[in-house]
Amino acid sequence: MTKSQYYEAPRPIVQDNRSRAEVREDFEKKLKSIDMSVIEGLKDKIIDIREPEEMMALKEDIEDSLIKFIRYYERFEDLNSDESRKVALKEKELKLESRYDWREKARLFFFRVLGSALVIVTLFVIGYVEHEYEWAHLPMSKYLSTSTKLP
């Protein structure tokens, strides 16, 4: 027996014109299609394998299944870790605090705007009353002239 019996001859190279994003998207779709029944079927196939060529034919399916398993396991570990729970709790606390903080800022801004508007309206009303009514003239206003006299 020679080594050529164990290895397949290399296939001709077919150029893939897809972008990296398209390749990644296709790979993610392929991983999404793998569910528990596919993995169980793959396990049964591997148990029934007697020849190494059959194992090599299933190599890509095994790799994809293991990648999906590793992702699920890492996500599971991350979700169960104490640090992630603490981070999630802290995020909720910060969102709640920011909501109350914005309420306080909005209330403060509203009262500042209201106070400024009242001061401006009061000054205009005083000016109007002082201009329209003789009794409201200020005692020293005759010495202050707002208009300039031309020579």
C-alpha positions in Angstrom: 0.0 0.0 0.0 1.3 3.4 -0.8 0.5 6.7 0.8 -1.5 7.9 -2.3 -4.3 5.5 -1.3 -4.8 7.4 2.0 -4.8 10.9 0.5 -7.0 12.3 -2.2 -5.4 14.1 -5.1 -5.7 17.9 -4.7 -8.8 19.4 -6.3 -8.3 22.1 -8.9 -8.3 25.5 -7.2 -11.6 27.4 -7.9 -11.2 31.0 -7.3 -13.7 32.5 -4.8 -14.7 36.0 -5.8 -16.7 36.7 -2.7 -15.7 39.4 -0.3 -14.6 38.6 3.3 -17.9 39.9 4.6 -19.9 37.5 2.3 -17.7 34.6 3.3 -18.2 35.4 7.0 -21.9 35.8 6.5 -22.2 32.4 4.7 -20.2 30.8 7.5 -22.5 32.3 10.2 -25.6 31.1 8.3 -24.0 27.7 8.1 -23.4 27.7 11.9 -27.0 28.9 12.5 -28.3 25.9 10.6 -26.5 23.5 13.0 -28.8 22.5 15.7 -28.9 19.7 18.3 -30.3 17.1 15.8 -27.5 17.8 13.4 -24.9 17.4 16.1 -26.5 14.1 17.3 -26.6 12.8 13.7 -22.9 13.7 13.3 -22.1 11.9 16.5 -23.9 8.8 15.3 -22.0 8.9 12.0 -18.7 9.2 13.8 -19.4 6.3 16.0 -20.2 4.1 12.9 -17.1 5.1 11.0 -14.6 2.4 10.4 -12.2 3.9 7.8 -10.1 7.1 8.1 -11.3 8.4 4.7 -14.9 8.6 6.0 -13.6 10.6 9.0 -11.8 13.0 6.6 -15.0 13.5 4.6 -16.8 14.6 7.9 -13.9 16.8 9.0 -15.5 20.1 8.0 -18.8 19.2 9.7 -17.0 18.3 12.8 -15.0 21.5 12.8 -18.2 23.6 12.3 -20.0 21.7 15.1 -17.1 22.2 17.5 -16.9 25.9 16.7 -20.6 26.3 17.5 -20.2 24.3 20.7 -17.2 26.4 21.8 -19.2 29.7 21.1 -22.1 28.4 23.1 -19.9 27.3 25.9 -18.0 30.6 26.1 -21.3 32.5 26.0 -22.7 30.3 28.8 -19.6 30.8 30.9 -19.7 34.6 30.3 -23.4 34.8 31.3 -22.9 32.7 34.4 -19.8 34.6 35.6 -20.1 36.8 38.7 -18.4 39.6 36.9 -20.9 39.7 34.1 -23.8 39.8 36.7 -22.1 42.6 38.5 -21.6 44.5 35.3 -25.2 44.0 34.2 -26.4 45.2 37.7 -24.1 48.2 37.5 -25.4 49.1 34.0 -29.0 49.0 35.3 -28.1 51.2 38.3 -26.3 53.7 36.0 -29.3 53.9 33.6 -31.6 54.5 36.6 -29.3 57.2 38.0 -28.9 58.9 34.6 -32.7 59.0 34.2 -33.1 60.7 37.6 -30.1 62.9 36.8 -31.6 64.1 33.5 -34.9 64.8 35.4 -33.0 67.0 37.8 -31.1 68.8 35.0 -34.3 69.4 33.1 -36.0 70.8 36.2 -33.1 73.1 37.0 -32.9 74.2 33.4 -36.7 74.9 33.3 -36.5 77.1 36.5 -33.4 79.0 35.2 -35.2 79.8 32.0 -38.3 80.7 33.8 -36.4 83.0 36.2 -34.6 84.7 33.3 -37.8 85.2 31.4 -39.4 86.7 34.4 -36.5 89.1 34.9 -36.7 90.2 31.3 -40.5 90.6 31.3 -40.3 92.6 34.6 -37.7 95.0 33.1 -39.8 95.5 30.0 -42.9 96.1 32.1 -41.1 98.6 34.3 -39.8 100.4 31.2 -43.2 100.5 29.6 -44.9 101.8 32.8 -42.1 104.4 33.3 -42.4 105.6 29.7 -46.2 105.8 29.5 -47.2 107.2 32.9 -46.0 110.5 34.3 -46.3 109.4 37.9 -43.9 106.5 37.3 -40.9 108.7 36.2 -37.9 108.0 38.3 -36.7 111.1 40.2 -33.3 111.3 38.7 -34.3 110.4 35.1 -34.3 114.0 34.0 -30.5 114.0 34.4 -30.1 110.9 32.3 -30.6 111.2 28.7 -30.8 108.0 26.6 -30.7 109.8 23.2 -27.8 111.8 21.9 -28.4 115.4 20.8 -27.0 116.5 17.5 -25.1 119.8 17.4 
